[in-house]
Amino acid sequence: MSKQIPLTQRDYIAGEQEGNVALTSFRDMLTWAQNYARSRSIWPLGYGLACCAIEMMAAAQAHYDLSRWGSEVFRSSPRQADLMIVAGTVCLKMGPRLVRLYEQMPAPKWVI
């Protein structure tokens, strides 16, 4: 069935064009856009153990601008993060704490 744009008032067929219209509010569209952006953003958890943590902090500054890829804010709670960045050498005493933080992260979760 081909769709044609009605040229005059008499070409309008009641009930046919209404299926192509979606009614919504600006608030619903804005909420959808915010949730869409959040779902495709990276929420990193910084776990700095050595001097590599200084490089991680520098990467978040304006010169490198990590916000272009949606990872602007480093989270301080593992429950809010989906990416753990381990910057430094993990020793035996830090291993259990690192595993505990990893277990507290919601799925899906990644580690660098």
C-alpha positions as CSV (number, residue, x, y, z in Angstrom):
1,M,0.0,0.0,0.0
2,S,1.6,3.3,-1.1
3,K,1.4,6.3,1.1
4,Q,0.8,9.6,-0.5
5,I,0.6,13.1,1.0
6,P,-2.9,14.6,0.6
7,L,-2.8,17.6,-1.7
8,T,-6.3,18.9,-1.0
9,Q,-8.8,18.7,1.9
10,R,-10.9,16.1,0.1
11,D,-7.9,13.7,-0.3
12,Y,-7.8,13.3,3.4
13,I,-8.9,9.9,4.6
14,A,-9.9,9.8,8.2
15,G,-8.0,7.3,10.3
16,E,-5.2,6.7,7.9
17,Q,-2.7,9.5,8.8
18,E,-3.1,9.2,12.6
19,G,-1.0,6.1,12.7
20,N,2.1,8.0,11.7
21,V,1.9,10.5,14.6
22,A,3.3,10.0,18.1
23,L,2.2,12.3,20.8
24,T,4.5,12.9,23.8
25,S,5.6,15.7,26.1
26,F,8.9,17.6,26.2
27,R,9.6,16.2,29.7
28,D,9.2,12.6,28.4
29,M,11.5,13.3,25.5
30,L,14.1,14.9,27.8
31,T,13.9,11.9,30.2
32,W,14.4,9.5,27.3
33,A,17.4,11.4,26.0
34,Q,19.0,11.5,29.5
35,N,18.5,7.8,30.0
36,Y,19.8,7.1,26.5
37,A,23.0,9.1,27.2
38,R,23.5,7.5,30.6
39,S,23.2,4.0,29.3
40,R,26.0,4.6,26.8
41,S,28.3,6.4,29.1
42,I,31.3,4.9,31.0
43,W,31.1,5.3,34.8
44,P,34.7,4.7,36.0
45,L,35.9,3.8,39.5
46,G,39.4,5.0,40.0
47,Y,41.5,2.6,42.1
48,G,44.9,4.4,42.2
49,L,47.7,2.4,43.9
50,A,50.8,4.2,42.7
51,C,52.1,7.0,40.5
52,C,49.9,5.7,37.7
53,A,46.9,7.3,39.5
54,I,48.4,10.7,38.8
55,E,48.3,9.9,35.1
56,M,44.6,8.8,35.5
57,M,43.8,12.1,37.2
58,A,45.5,14.0,34.5
59,A,43.5,12.2,31.8
60,A,40.3,13.5,33.4
61,Q,41.4,17.1,33.1
62,A,40.5,19.5,30.3
63,H,43.6,18.9,28.2
64,Y,42.7,15.3,27.3
65,D,38.9,15.8,27.9
66,L,37.6,12.3,28.7
67,S,34.0,13.8,28.7
68,R,34.0,13.4,24.9
69,W,33.6,9.7,25.5
70,G,31.1,10.0,28.3
71,S,33.4,9.2,31.2
72,E,33.6,12.7,32.7
73,V,33.0,11.8,36.4
74,F,35.0,9.3,38.3
75,R,32.7,7.6,40.8
76,S,33.7,7.1,44.4
77,S,31.4,4.2,45.1
78,P,31.6,0.9,43.3
79,R,27.8,0.6,43.3
80,Q,27.7,3.6,40.9
81,A,30.5,2.4,38.6
82,D,30.7,-0.1,35.7
83,L,34.4,0.2,34.9
84,M,37.2,-0.2,37.5
85,I,40.6,1.3,36.5
86,V,43.3,-0.3,38.6
87,A,46.3,2.1,38.2
88,G,49.3,0.5,39.8
89,T,50.7,-2.7,41.1
90,V,48.3,-4.9,43.2
91,C,50.0,-6.4,46.2
92,L,48.9,-9.3,48.4
93,K,47.2,-7.1,51.0
94,M,45.3,-5.1,48.4
95,G,44.0,-8.2,46.5
96,P,41.0,-9.0,48.8
97,R,39.9,-5.3,49.0
98,L,40.0,-5.1,45.2
99,V,37.9,-8.3,44.9
100,R,35.4,-6.9,47.4
101,L,35.1,-3.7,45.4
102,Y,34.6,-5.7,42.2
103,E,31.9,-7.8,43.8
104,Q,30.0,-4.6,44.8
105,M,29.9,-3.3,41.2
106,P,26.6,-3.8,39.3
107,A,26.6,-5.9,36.2
108,P,27.8,-5.4,33.5
109,K,31.2,-4.5,34.8
110,W,34.7,-4.3,33.4
111,V,38.3,-3.9,34.7
112,I,41.3,-2.2,33.2
